[in-house]
């Protein structure tokens, strides 16, 4: 019985490695050749567009303002403006401003631009603006300074806050005068507040 077991083990020691080699050689023999022209033709990426308009995919910009707030902006694509080399055109933006006191403001937009000369990001197209403590707003245009602490929303500001529904022409997020790292959200220009006592 022991001799039979030893014989089987000895045979398997030779047969298994040979079988593995046979399988590997089969894979290489029947693998298809790759046609580079066909690969380009069926690619989902628009090659001609990338050559004519170079762009960066999944761009991320981050920095700290003069008020020690951390600003982060991300975009699906960033493309240099052909007419103004210092400006980047951005699509599908999202970002956040976090203050030293822990307040957080998140924003999203369909498109915008980063102006390196003016040190600001401008967002347009269905701009959403969420800010502590509990403000959920929609604005037509949002401007965030890269070197200074402040976010400005303009044009048909509407949304809700802790007190109820609010509308105005502009909303401004700036550092408070208390020097504790907190920020103040101020509504200006034809402000309308519909107070909700349930809040």
N, C-alpha and C positions, 0 to 999 in steps of 0.2 A: 504494500500500500504506500509506504514511504517512498519507494523507488518510483511509483507512478506519479506521485505528487511532485517529486523532484524533476521528473522528466517534463511534466506540464509546465512547471515554472521555467525550466531551461528553454523550452520551445517558445513560451510567451516573451521571454527576454529578447529573443531574436525577432519574433514575428511582429510584436507591437511597434518597435522602432521602424521596421521595414514598411509596415502599413501606414504609419504616419508620413514617411517619406513619399510613399505612393500617392497619398491624398494631396500633399503639398504640390507635388509635381503636376497632378491633374488640375489643380486650381490655376496654376500658372499657364498650363497648356491651353485651357479652354477660356481663359479671361479674354475679354474683348479689347481690341485696340481703341484708344481714345482719339477721337477726331477733334482737334482743337477748334476747327471752323464750325463744326456742328455744336460744340459746347457753347461757343459765343453766340451762335444763332438762337439757341434755346434758353440762354440765360435771362433771368428776370430783371437784371440790371440794365439800364439804358446806357450802353457804352458810349454812344455818340454824344449824349447829353453830358456825361461826365468829362469827356475830352474837351467839349466846348465851354462848359461851365464847371470848373473844378470846385469841389465842395468837401466839407468835412461832415462825416456822419457821426451822430451822437456826440455833439460838442458839449463841453462843460466848462463853465467859468465860475470862479470862486474868489472871494476876497473879503477883506475886513474894512469897514468904513471908518471914518474919523471918530465916530461914536462907539467904536468897538463892537458893532453889530456884524454878524457873519452873513454875507450875501452869497447865495448860490443860484446860478441860472443854468438850465440845461435845455438843449434844443435837439430835435431830430436831425436837422441839417443846418450848417452854417456855410454861407457862400459869400465871397468878397464881392462887393458892389463894383461893377465895371467902371462906373462913372466916378465913384468916390472910394478910393482904395482904403481909406481909414474906417470904412463902415462895413459891417457884416450883416447880411440879410439872414434872418433866422426863421425856421418853421417849427411849429408845434413846441411851444415853449412851456417850461414849468420851472418853478424856482421857489425859494424861501428866504426870508429875512428873519434871523433870530437875534434878539437883543441880549445884552448882558444880563438883564433881569429875567430872561427865560421866556419872554413873549415871542410868539411865532406868527409870522404872516406868510401864507402860501398863495401863489398865484399861478394861473395857467392862461395861455393864449394861443390862438391859431398861428399867428405870425408876428414878426417884429424885427427889430434891428438893434445892433450893438454899435454905438458911435464911440470909437476910441478917442477921438479928439475932444468930444464933449463929456466923456466919461459917464455915459448913461446907457441904459437899456430901455427901449420903447416897445411896448407890447400893444397889439391891436387885434381885433377880430375875436369876439366872444370872450372877453377877458373876465376871468373869475378871480375873486379877491377874498380870501378868508383870513381874518385877523382875530387874535385873542383880544378881548374875552367874548367870543361868540358872534362875531360879525361875519355874515356871508353876503358878499356884494357882487354885483355885475357892473362893469364900467366899459365905456367905449374905448378908452385909451389909458394905459398905465405906464408911468415913467418911474424908473428906479435909478437913483444915482449910484455910481460905482465907488466914488471917493468920498461921498458925504452921506450922512444918515438921513434918509427920507424917501418916501414913496408917494407919488401924486397920481390920483385917479381922476379922470376928467370925462365929461360928457355923459349925461343921463345915468348918474350913479343911482342904483336901486338895489334893495335887498332887505335883509333883516338883521336886527341886533338884539341885545338883551332886553331892550325896552319895547321893541315892536318893529314894524315896517318903517323903513326910512328911504327918502329920496332927496337928492341934492344935485347940484351942478359939479361939485368937486369934493374930493375927500383926500385928506393929507395925513400921512403917518410920520410924525417927527419925534425926536427925543423930548421928554418932559423937562421942566425947569427944576425938578427935584434932585437932579444929579445922582439918582440911584440906579441908573441904567434902564429905567422904564420909558415907554413910548406912549404918546397920546394920539388918538385918532380923532381928527376934527373934520366936520362937515361944513361946507361953506356954499353960499350962492343958492338962494331959494330952497332952503331946507324944509322938508316936510316930514314930520314924524307922526305915525299913527300908533298911539300908545296902546299896548296890550297889557291889561292888569294881571292877566294870568302868568306873565313872565316876571 
